[in-house]
């Protein structure tokens, strides 16, 4: 198990990086995106986003346009 933090991931970037080092990536698990985490949320469950979380996501989407 290895933890990696990247700012922006390109398509299959982690797979390619580890392939060059001679390792196979069996699974990836994104633990955070745009300030959102699933801390305290059981696997397979979901929750509604707060108004603040929605506003932050909308800011990120508008920056990409």
Secondary structure as UniProt FT lines:
FT   TURN            11..12
FT   HELIX           13..20
FT   TURN            21..22
FT   STRAND          32..33
FT   TURN            34..35
FT   STRAND          36..37
FT   TURN            39..40
FT   TURN            43..44
FT   HELIX           51..64
//
